[in-house]
């Protein structure tokens, strides 16, 4: 089955690692380290309240020189939760993540219960070849278009040597050596 036709539930991580909103940032950091993950779903009881990432901790606690033992998760979490349904296609979820500029997205069932999480990394693992293609396309789009010079066999009109790769330059057919000299004299 093509990756474009696969459902997000096939690649989601489960169980979902959560943290209560009233826990400390220090506690959140321990959970992130213990599970080797970069984000947590923040809950109040069984209801999702937001997302907390390692970036939130760095930007809102560490960089502000706050004590992680005295800052509650709910004080720095991102309260906006973008979710995807478990039967959505991977491509659609990837587009949703991109449009909302989020690196992880909780996956919910028909009742709205969070049943998994998908990250950008999970999605990019499916598309390594596509990443290479997009990278190459970006490089091609950014590269200046240089017209290809027509090559011809014959006698250089400057040095009169016979060669297989004459280049037309300003209406004259020149060998590479003479054309490079001509190019250098024009740039001075």
C-alpha positions in Angstrom: 0.0 0.0 0.0 1.3 3.5 -0.9 2.2 5.7 2.0 -0.3 8.3 0.7 -3.1 5.8 1.2 -2.2 4.7 4.7 -4.1 5.8 7.8 -2.4 7.8 10.6 -3.4 5.1 13.1 -0.8 2.8 11.4 2.1 4.9 12.5 0.9 6.6 15.7 2.7 6.0 19.0 0.8 4.5 21.8 0.3 4.6 24.7 0.1 8.4 24.9 2.4 9.8 27.5 0.6 12.4 29.5 1.2 14.8 32.4 -1.4 16.4 34.7 -1.6 20.2 34.2 -0.8 20.9 37.9 2.5 19.0 37.9 5.8 20.9 37.8 8.1 21.5 34.8 10.8 19.6 36.6 8.4 16.6 36.7 7.6 17.0 33.0 11.4 17.1 32.2 11.9 13.8 34.1 9.1 12.2 32.0 10.4 13.5 28.8 13.9 12.2 29.6 12.6 8.8 30.9 10.6 8.1 27.7 13.1 9.8 25.4 10.4 12.0 23.8 10.1 15.7 23.1 6.5 16.4 24.0 3.6 15.5 26.3 -0.1 15.8 26.2 -1.3 17.8 29.2 -4.4 16.5 30.9 -6.9 17.5 33.6 -8.3 14.1 34.7 -8.9 12.4 31.4 -9.5 15.5 29.3 -6.6 16.9 27.2 -5.8 20.5 28.0 -2.8 21.3 25.9 0.6 20.2 24.7 4.0 20.7 26.4 7.2 20.4 24.5 10.9 20.5 25.4 11.1 23.7 23.4 8.4 25.3 25.7 10.5 24.4 28.7 13.7 25.9 27.2 12.0 29.1 26.0 9.6 29.8 28.8 11.5 28.4 31.9 15.2 27.9 31.3 15.7 31.0 29.1 13.7 33.1 31.7 15.8 31.7 34.5 12.7 30.3 36.3 12.9 27.5 38.8 11.3 24.4 37.1 10.3 23.1 40.6 8.0 26.2 41.0 6.4 26.4 37.5 3.3 24.5 36.8 2.9 22.7 33.4 -0.4 24.6 32.8 1.5 27.9 33.1 3.6 27.3 30.0 1.7 24.6 28.0 0.2 25.5 24.6 -3.5 25.3 25.3 -4.5 25.0 21.6 -4.7 21.3 20.7 -4.9 20.3 17.0 -6.0 16.7 16.7 -6.5 14.2 13.9 -8.9 11.3 13.7 -7.4 7.8 13.8 -8.8 7.0 10.3 -7.4 10.1 8.6 -4.8 9.6 5.8 -1.2 10.3 6.7 -0.9 12.9 4.0 -3.9 14.8 5.3 -2.5 14.8 8.9 0.9 16.0 7.6 -0.7 18.9 5.8 -2.7 19.7 9.0 0.5 19.7 11.0 2.2 21.9 8.5 -0.7 24.4 8.3 -0.9 24.7 12.1 2.9 24.7 12.6 2.9 21.9 15.1 5.5 19.1 15.4 3.2 16.6 17.1 -0.5 15.9 16.9 -2.7 13.8 19.2 -4.8 11.1 17.4 -8.4 10.7 18.6 -11.1 8.0 18.2 -14.7 8.6 17.2 -15.5 9.6 20.8 -12.7 12.2 20.9 -10.5 10.1 23.3 -6.8 10.4 22.6 -5.5 7.1 21.4 -2.1 8.0 20.1 0.3 10.7 19.0 2.1 11.3 15.7 5.2 13.5 15.3 6.9 15.0 12.3 9.6 12.4 12.8 7.0 9.5 12.5 5.8 10.9 9.2 9.2 11.7 7.8 10.4 8.1 8.4 7.8 7.1 5.8 9.1 9.6 3.2 12.9 9.6 3.1 12.9 9.5 -0.7 10.3 12.3 -0.9 12.5 14.4 1.3 15.4 14.0 -1.1 13.2 14.9 -4.0 11.8 18.0 -2.3 15.4 19.0 -1.3 16.6 18.6 -4.9 13.6 20.5 -6.2 14.2 23.3 -3.8 17.9 23.5 -4.9 16.8 23.4 -8.6 14.3 26.2 -8.1 16.8 28.3 -6.3 19.7 27.8 -8.8 20.1 30.5 -11.4 19.3 29.4 -14.9 22.4 29.6 -17.0 21.9 29.1 -20.7 23.9 26.3 -22.2 26.5 27.5 -24.6 26.5 25.9 -28.0 29.6 23.9 -28.8 31.1 23.4 -32.3 34.1 21.7 -34.0 36.4 23.9 -36.0 39.1 26.6 -36.0 39.3 29.2 -33.2 38.9 32.7 -34.7 41.3 34.1 -32.1 44.3 31.7 -31.9 43.4 29.7 -35.0 43.9 26.4 -33.3 41.6 23.5 -34.3 39.4 22.1 -31.5 36.3 20.1 -30.9 34.6 22.4 -28.4 34.4 25.9 -29.9 32.1 28.3 -28.0 30.2 31.1 -29.6 31.0 34.4 -27.8 29.9 37.7 -29.1 29.4 36.3 -32.6 32.8 34.7 -32.8 33.8 31.0 -32.4 36.5 30.6 -29.8 38.3 27.7 -28.1 37.8 27.4 -24.3 41.1 29.1 -23.5 40.4 32.1 -25.7 36.8 32.4 -24.5 38.0 32.3 -20.8 40.5 35.1 -21.6 37.8 37.1 -23.3 35.4 36.5 -20.3 38.2 37.6 -17.9 39.0 40.8 -19.8 35.3 41.7 -19.8 35.1 41.4 -16.0 38.0 43.8 -15.4 
